[in-house]
């Protein structure tokens, strides 16, 4: 979705939807892009109009904080604009002194998250992966599943979520079974090596 136009700074053609001005400042330190700020959950009608115009003209990437409030804002935006791009920042990359937000991330972390931005590729009816797959891969229903979801989510740039939401993201973004098989085998091999 975002592609380089010069070695110094990534140029993002889509408009990035963020929560506030500190997020905008962090984005501008990291990439060359336009942003629209929601100013929290209570998105004003004129802001919705700006987002709608950007969605039609440039496309948008929803890039909210990796916390509960950010997830709620993301959900509201995605209901209106289901084919918007989505970028996810890992909590570890967004935390500073107990505060979680995009404004705390390094330019490199922001660039990585935007480079892995996803657009929904299939609908629920086309879902390839199931909860049984999640259990098989150790991403649900067992010890360590939460940590494995965090690792897999970071690798694919889809963020961390509970098992149901995580499965929906895997399917929505068209991540294939063989990609997850390879990654989870690598994770298992690393864990076995660490224990030996």
TORKOL-4160 file (C-alpha; in steps of 0.2 Angstrom, whole numbers, padded with zeros to 4 digits, m for minus):
196
<pt num="1" X="0000" Y="0000" Z="0000"/>
<pt num="2" X="0013" Y="0013" Z="0004"/>
<pt num="3" X="0028" Y="0014" Z="m0007"/>
<pt num="4" X="0044" Y="0024" Z="m0007"/>
<pt num="5" X="0047" Y="0039" Z="m0018"/>
<pt num="6" X="0064" Y="0043" Z="m0011"/>
<pt num="7" X="0077" Y="0035" Z="0000"/>
<pt num="8" X="0074" Y="0047" Z="0014"/>
<pt num="9" X="0056" Y="0046" Z="0017"/>
<pt num="10" X="0041" Y="0034" Z="0012"/>
<pt num="11" X="0027" Y="0043" Z="0003"/>
<pt num="12" X="0010" Y="0036" Z="0007"/>
<pt num="13" X="m0003" Y="0039" Z="m0006"/>
<pt num="14" X="m0018" Y="0035" Z="0006"/>
<pt num="15" X="m0024" Y="0047" Z="0019"/>
<pt num="16" X="m0020" Y="0040" Z="0037"/>
<pt num="17" X="m0034" Y="0040" Z="0049"/>
<pt num="18" X="m0027" Y="0043" Z="0067"/>
<pt num="19" X="m0034" Y="0048" Z="0084"/>
<pt num="20" X="m0025" Y="0064" Z="0088"/>
<pt num="21" X="m0012" Y="0077" Z="0084"/>
<pt num="22" X="0002" Y="0068" Z="0093"/>
<pt num="23" X="m0001" Y="0053" Z="0082"/>
<pt num="24" X="m0001" Y="0065" Z="0067"/>
<pt num="25" X="0016" Y="0072" Z="0073"/>
<pt num="26" X="0023" Y="0054" Z="0074"/>
<pt num="27" X="0017" Y="0050" Z="0057"/>
<pt num="28" X="0025" Y="0065" Z="0049"/>
<pt num="29" X="0041" Y="0061" Z="0058"/>
<pt num="30" X="0040" Y="0044" Z="0050"/>
<pt num="31" X="0033" Y="0045" Z="0032"/>
<pt num="32" X="0027" Y="0058" Z="0020"/>
<pt num="33" X="0008" Y="0057" Z="0022"/>
<pt num="34" X="m0009" Y="0066" Z="0025"/>
<pt num="35" X="m0018" Y="0062" Z="0041"/>
<pt num="36" X="m0036" Y="0065" Z="0047"/>
<pt num="37" X="m0038" Y="0065" Z="0066"/>
<pt num="38" X="m0054" Y="0058" Z="0074"/>
<pt num="39" X="m0051" Y="0067" Z="0091"/>
<pt num="40" X="m0057" Y="0051" Z="0100"/>
<pt num="41" X="m0072" Y="0040" Z="0099"/>
<pt num="42" X="m0085" Y="0055" Z="0097"/>
<pt num="43" X="m0081" Y="0058" Z="0078"/>
<pt num="44" X="m0089" Y="0074" Z="0072"/>
<pt num="45" X="m0100" Y="0074" Z="0057"/>
<pt num="46" X="m0088" Y="0085" Z="0048"/>
<pt num="47" X="m0074" Y="0073" Z="0052"/>
<pt num="48" X="m0084" Y="0059" Z="0045"/>
<pt num="49" X="m0086" Y="0069" Z="0029"/>
<pt num="50" X="m0067" Y="0072" Z="0027"/>
<pt num="51" X="m0064" Y="0053" Z="0030"/>
<pt num="52" X="m0078" Y="0049" Z="0017"/>
<pt num="53" X="m0070" Y="0061" Z="0004"/>
<pt num="54" X="m0052" Y="0054" Z="0007"/>
<pt num="55" X="m0059" Y="0036" Z="0006"/>
<pt num="56" X="m0066" Y="0040" Z="m0012"/>
<pt num="57" X="m0051" Y="0051" Z="m0018"/>
<pt num="58" X="m0035" Y="0043" Z="m0010"/>
<pt num="59" X="m0041" Y="0028" Z="0000"/>
<pt num="60" X="m0038" Y="0028" Z="0018"/>
<pt num="61" X="m0027" Y="0018" Z="0031"/>
<pt num="62" X="m0035" Y="0016" Z="0048"/>
<pt num="63" X="m0020" Y="0017" Z="0061"/>
<pt num="64" X="m0027" Y="0019" Z="0078"/>
<pt num="65" X="m0018" Y="0015" Z="0095"/>
<pt num="66" X="m0016" Y="m0003" Z="0100"/>
<pt num="67" X="m0028" Y="m0002" Z="0115"/>
<pt num="68" X="m0047" Y="m0004" Z="0119"/>
<pt num="69" X="m0051" Y="0014" Z="0114"/>
<pt num="70" X="m0041" Y="0012" Z="0097"/>
<pt num="71" X="m0050" Y="m0004" Z="0093"/>
<pt num="72" X="m0067" Y="0004" Z="0096"/>
<pt num="73" X="m0063" Y="0019" Z="0085"/>
<pt num="74" X="m0056" Y="0007" Z="0072"/>
<pt num="75" X="m0072" Y="m0003" Z="0072"/>
<pt num="76" X="m0083" Y="0012" Z="0070"/>
<pt num="77" X="m0073" Y="0018" Z="0055"/>
<pt num="78" X="m0072" Y="0000" Z="0047"/>
<pt num="79" X="m0091" Y="m0002" Z="0048"/>
<pt num="80" X="m0093" Y="0013" Z="0037"/>
<pt num="81" X="m0078" Y="0010" Z="0026"/>
<pt num="82" X="m0076" Y="m0009" Z="0025"/>
<pt num="83" X="m0063" Y="m0008" Z="0011"/>
<pt num="84" X="m0051" Y="0004" Z="0020"/>
<pt num="85" X="m0033" Y="m0001" Z="0023"/>
<pt num="86" X="m0028" Y="m0006" Z="0041"/>
<pt num="87" X="m0012" Y="m0004" Z="0049"/>
<pt num="88" X="m0008" Y="m0011" Z="0066"/>
<pt num="89" X="0006" Y="m0007" Z="0079"/>
<pt num="90" X="0012" Y="m0019" Z="0092"/>
<pt num="91" X="0008" Y="m0014" Z="0110"/>
<pt num="92" X="0027" Y="m0016" Z="0114"/>
<pt num="93" X="0031" Y="m0003" Z="0100"/>
<pt num="94" X="0018" Y="0009" Z="0106"/>
<pt num="95" X="0021" Y="0009" Z="0125"/>
<pt num="96" X="0031" Y="0022" Z="0134"/>
<pt num="97" X="0030" Y="0024" Z="0153"/>
<pt num="98" X="0014" Y="0015" Z="0154"/>
<pt num="99" X="0006" Y="0026" Z="0140"/>
<pt num="100" X="0000" Y="0016" Z="0124"/>
<pt num="101" X="m0001" Y="0026" Z="0108"/>
<pt num="102" X="0006" Y="0028" Z="0091"/>
<pt num="103" X="0014" Y="0044" Z="0097"/>
<pt num="104" X="0026" Y="0034" Z="0107"/>
<pt num="105" X="0032" Y="0023" Z="0093"/>
<pt num="106" X="0049" Y="0025" Z="0083"/>
<pt num="107" X="0048" Y="0031" Z="0065"/>
<pt num="108" X="0055" Y="0013" Z="0060"/>
<pt num="109" X="0040" Y="0005" Z="0070"/>
<pt num="110" X="0028" Y="0016" Z="0061"/>
<pt num="111" X="0036" Y="0013" Z="0044"/>
<pt num="112" X="0035" Y="m0006" Z="0047"/>
<pt num="113" X="0017" Y="m0005" Z="0052"/>
<pt num="114" X="0012" Y="0005" Z="0037"/>
<pt num="115" X="0022" Y="m0006" Z="0025"/>
<pt num="116" X="0011" Y="m0021" Z="0031"/>
<pt num="117" X="m0005" Y="m0012" Z="0030"/>
<pt num="118" X="m0019" Y="m0023" Z="0024"/>
<pt num="119" X="m0036" Y="m0021" Z="0015"/>
<pt num="120" X="m0050" Y="m0033" Z="0017"/>
<pt num="121" X="m0049" Y="m0046" Z="0003"/>
<pt num="122" X="m0063" Y="m0058" Z="0007"/>
<pt num="123" X="m0080" Y="m0059" Z="0015"/>
<pt num="124" X="m0086" Y="m0070" Z="0029"/>
<pt num="125" X="m0093" Y="m0082" Z="0017"/>
<pt num="126" X="m0076" Y="m0085" Z="0009"/>
<pt num="127" X="m0067" Y="m0088" Z="0025"/>
<pt num="128" X="m0054" Y="m0102" Z="0023"/>
<pt num="129" X="m0048" Y="m0103" Z="0041"/>
<pt num="130" X="m0057" Y="m0110" Z="0056"/>
<pt num="131" X="m0056" Y="m0110" Z="0075"/>
<pt num="132" X="m0050" Y="m0128" Z="0073"/>
<pt num="133" X="m0035" Y="m0121" Z="0063"/>
<pt num="134" X="m0032" Y="m0109" Z="0077"/>
<pt num="135" X="m0032" Y="m0123" Z="0090"/>
<pt num="136" X="m0020" Y="m0133" Z="0079"/>
<pt num="137" X="m0008" Y="m0119" Z="0077"/>
<pt num="138" X="m0008" Y="m0116" Z="0096"/>
<pt num="139" X="m0016" Y="m0099" Z="0093"/>
<pt num="140" X="m0032" Y="m0103" Z="0104"/>
<pt num="141" X="m0037" Y="m0114" Z="0118"/>
<pt num="142" X="m0020" Y="m0118" Z="0125"/>
<pt num="143" X="m0006" Y="m0112" Z="0136"/>
<pt num="144" X="0004" Y="m0099" Z="0127"/>
<pt num="145" X="m0009" Y="m0095" Z="0114"/>
<pt num="146" X="m0010" Y="m0077" Z="0118"/>
<pt num="147" X="0009" Y="m0075" Z="0116"/>
<pt num="148" X="0009" Y="m0084" Z="0100"/>
<pt num="149" X="m0005" Y="m0073" Z="0093"/>
<pt num="150" X="0005" Y="m0058" Z="0097"/>
<pt num="151" X="0020" Y="m0065" Z="0088"/>
<pt num="152" X="0010" Y="m0070" Z="0073"/>
<pt num="153" X="0001" Y="m0054" Z="0073"/>
<pt num="154" X="0017" Y="m0044" Z="0073"/>
<pt num="155" X="0024" Y="m0054" Z="0059"/>
<pt num="156" X="0009" Y="m0052" Z="0047"/>
<pt num="157" X="0006" Y="m0034" Z="0053"/>
<pt num="158" X="m0012" Y="m0038" Z="0059"/>
<pt num="159" X="m0010" Y="m0033" Z="0077"/>
<pt num="160" X="m0014" Y="m0043" Z="0093"/>
<pt num="161" X="m0032" Y="m0048" Z="0097"/>
<pt num="162" X="m0042" Y="m0061" Z="0105"/>
<pt num="163" X="m0044" Y="m0078" Z="0096"/>
<pt num="164" X="m0061" Y="m0074" Z="0087"/>
<pt num="165" X="m0055" Y="m0057" Z="0081"/>
<pt num="166" X="m0038" Y="m0063" Z="0076"/>
<pt num="167" X="m0046" Y="m0077" Z="0066"/>
<pt num="168" X="m0057" Y="m0064" Z="0057"/>
<pt num="169" X="m0042" Y="m0054" Z="0053"/>
<pt num="170" X="m0033" Y="m0069" Z="0046"/>
<pt num="171" X="m0047" Y="m0072" Z="0035"/>
<pt num="172" X="m0052" Y="m0054" Z="0030"/>
<pt num="173" X="m0034" Y="m0050" Z="0025"/>
<pt num="174" X="m0032" Y="m0066" Z="0015"/>
<pt num="175" X="m0018" Y="m0074" Z="0025"/>
<pt num="176" X="m0016" Y="m0091" Z="0018"/>
<pt num="177" X="m0015" Y="m0108" Z="0028"/>
<pt num="178" X="0003" Y="m0112" Z="0021"/>
<pt num="179" X="0010" Y="m0095" Z="0027"/>
<pt num="180" X="0004" Y="m0098" Z="0045"/>
<pt num="181" X="0010" Y="m0116" Z="0044"/>
<pt num="182" X="0027" Y="m0111" Z="0040"/>
<pt num="183" X="0027" Y="m0097" Z="0053"/>
<pt num="184" X="0020" Y="m0108" Z="0067"/>
<pt num="185" X="0033" Y="m0121" Z="0063"/>
<pt num="186" X="0047" Y="m0109" Z="0064"/>
<pt num="187" X="0040" Y="m0102" Z="0081"/>
<pt num="188" X="0039" Y="m0120" Z="0088"/>
<pt num="189" X="0057" Y="m0124" Z="0082"/>
<pt num="190" X="0063" Y="m0109" Z="0090"/>
<pt num="191" X="0055" Y="m0113" Z="0107"/>
<pt num="192" X="0061" Y="m0131" Z="0106"/>
<pt num="193" X="0079" Y="m0124" Z="0103"/>
<pt num="194" X="0077" Y="m0112" Z="0117"/>
<pt num="195" X="0072" Y="m0126" Z="0129"/>
<pt num="196" X="0086" Y="m0138" Z="0124"/>
